Amino acid sequence: MGWERIFEWACFLSQKAAEKALKSVYQRLGAEAFGHSISGLLSNLPETYKVEEELRNKAMELDKAYIPTRYPNAIPEGAPFEVYTNMRLRG
């Protein structure tokens, strides 16, 4: 299986990269960030850093990938690599 077929891994890493990027924004602002939810982190930014709804919606899509790509038993049947496909990524 080549890298181009590891869709669940791409979803997981995308979510983690966005989370780390947002946490670095918090660090730069001298604030503390808690949790793993990208949409939650966006919502808790100071008022001067509020983001557009489209970005928040995209963050919610990434948040949906956090648990099922990280924990194999979060999916009712099968493993993450069997459930996440290129069709799922197209949304």
N, C-alpha and C positions, 0 to 999 in steps of 0.2 A: 504494500500500500504506500503510494507516494504522498508527499505533503499536500498535493492538490486534492486529496480525498479525505483529509482529516478535518471535516467541517465542524465537529463538536469542539475540537481544539482551537480552531480559528474563532469560534464564538466565545469560548472561555478567555482566550488571550485578548480579544477585543474588549471584553468587559473589564478585564483586569487593567489593561492599558488606560482605558478611560478613567477608571477609578483612581489609578495612581496619578494621572495627569491632574485630575480635580483636587486630589489631596495635596499636590505640589502647589496649586493655586492657594489653597488654604494656608499652607506653610508660609508662602510668600506674604500673605496678608497678616501673618502672625496669629492666625486663628487655629483652633483644633477641629479636626474632621473625624467623625465617628461613623462607623458602618460601612457597608459595601454597596449600597444602592446609589447608582449614579444619579438617578432622578432626585433622590433624597438629598444628595450632596449639592446638586444644582439648586434645589429649592431653599437650602439653608445658607446660600451665599448672601453676603450683605446686600442690602437694597440697591446699592449703586452697581452691582454686578449681576442683576437679574438677566436671565436669558430668554430668548424667544420660545414660544410654544413648540415650534417645530423641533428645536434641539431637545427640549424636554421629552417630546414624544419619541425621539430616537433613543434617548437615554432609557426610557421605559422598555423599549425593545431589547436593548442590551441587558437590562436588569433581568429580563425573563430568561436569559441564558446563564445566569450566575449559578443557581442551584442544580438544574438538571445536567449541566456539563461538568460540574465539579463532583457530584455525588452519584455514583452509578445506580443506587437504589431509589433515586428521586423520580425515575421514569417507571411507569406502571409495568411495562414489559419491554425487555431488550436492554441493550447497553446504549450509551450516548452515541457511539459511532454508528449504530444501526438506525438511530432516530434522526440525527441531524444530517441533512443532505443539502445539496446545492439548491433544491427547491425550497427548503425551509429558509435558507438565507435570503431568498428573493422576497420573502414576506408576503 
